[in-house]
Amino acid sequence: YRYNQEKADISLLKTYHPIVATGYFLPHRRLKDAESIYDKLSPSKWTLIVSGELSQDKLRRLSDFYGEILLVPQDTYPFTYVLIRPDWHIAYAVNCLDMSDILAVLKKGQMPCQ
């Protein structure tokens, strides 16, 4: 409902720019077979999203360290590694994975000091 009959100025609408940063809700992406990324995330566990290819050795080490790993095509997100909380908010997003930082995030539920 509008109080006056003038047309809305659509130029005032802002363009949505998804943000991949700590504290933000993970922006939606479609994966292979048009499946939503949200269908792949755990609703009860932390998930480490890895964009791109990983060697079997590194994948095994990550899986041993951290059980929930989701491999997505490269450039799905602007970061190679994105750690997602169970409520699907971003806890950590980096291009170079530092296991000690990931541990700090998981233990304290917050970002380590940088």
C-alpha positions in Angstrom: 0.0 0.0 0.0 1.2 3.5 -0.9 -0.2 6.7 0.5 0.2 8.5 -2.8 -0.2 7.1 -6.3 3.2 8.0 -7.6 5.3 5.2 -8.9 8.2 4.0 -6.8 11.6 5.1 -8.0 13.4 1.8 -8.5 16.7 3.6 -8.9 16.6 4.0 -5.1 16.7 0.2 -4.6 20.2 -1.0 -3.7 21.8 -3.9 -5.4 22.5 -6.9 -3.2 26.1 -7.8 -2.9 26.7 -11.1 -1.0 29.4 -10.8 1.7 31.7 -13.6 2.7 33.2 -12.5 6.0 33.2 -13.5 9.6 29.8 -13.1 11.3 27.8 -12.9 8.0 25.2 -15.6 7.0 26.7 -17.8 4.2 25.5 -16.4 0.9 23.6 -18.9 -1.2 25.2 -20.7 -4.1 23.9 -23.4 -6.4 26.2 -26.4 -6.7 26.4 -29.2 -9.3 23.0 -30.5 -10.4 21.5 -27.2 -9.2 21.6 -28.3 -5.6 21.6 -25.6 -2.9 24.7 -25.3 -0.8 22.4 -25.2 2.3 21.3 -28.8 1.5 24.9 -29.8 2.0 25.6 -28.0 5.3 25.1 -29.7 8.6 22.4 -28.1 10.8 24.2 -29.4 14.0 27.9 -29.5 13.2 30.5 -27.1 12.0 31.4 -27.5 8.3 34.6 -26.5 6.5 33.9 -25.5 2.9 36.9 -26.0 0.7 36.8 -24.3 -2.8 38.9 -26.1 -5.4 40.8 -29.3 -5.6 42.7 -31.0 -2.7 45.2 -33.8 -2.7 43.9 -37.0 -1.1 46.5 -36.6 1.6 45.4 -33.1 2.6 41.8 -34.1 2.4 42.5 -37.1 4.7 44.4 -34.9 7.2 41.6 -32.3 7.2 39.0 -35.1 7.7 41.0 -36.5 10.6 41.2 -33.1 12.2 37.8 -31.9 11.3 35.1 -34.3 10.2 32.7 -32.2 8.2 34.3 -31.2 4.9 32.4 -29.9 1.9 34.3 -29.7 -1.4 32.9 -27.1 -3.8 34.1 -25.9 -7.2 36.9 -23.4 -7.2 35.7 -19.7 -7.0 32.4 -20.7 -5.5 33.3 -18.2 -2.8 36.2 -15.7 -2.7 38.1 -17.7 -0.1 39.5 -21.2 -0.4 38.5 -22.2 3.2 35.3 -21.0 4.8 34.4 -22.4 8.2 30.6 -22.5 8.8 28.9 -22.6 12.2 25.9 -24.9 12.7 23.6 -21.8 12.3 25.3 -21.3 8.8 27.1 -18.1 9.8 30.7 -17.7 8.7 33.2 -18.2 11.5 36.4 -18.0 9.5 37.3 -17.3 5.9 40.8 -17.5 4.5 42.9 -18.6 1.5 45.6 -20.2 3.6 44.5 -22.6 6.2 46.0 -22.4 9.7 44.9 -25.3 11.8 45.7 -23.5 15.1 43.3 -20.7 14.2 40.6 -23.2 13.3 41.1 -24.9 16.7 40.8 -21.5 18.5 37.6 -20.8 16.6 36.1 -24.2 17.5 37.2 -24.1 21.1 36.2 -20.5 21.9 33.6 -19.9 19.3 35.3 -16.7 18.2 38.0 -15.5 15.9 41.6 -15.6 17.1 43.4 -12.3 17.4 45.2 -11.2 14.3 
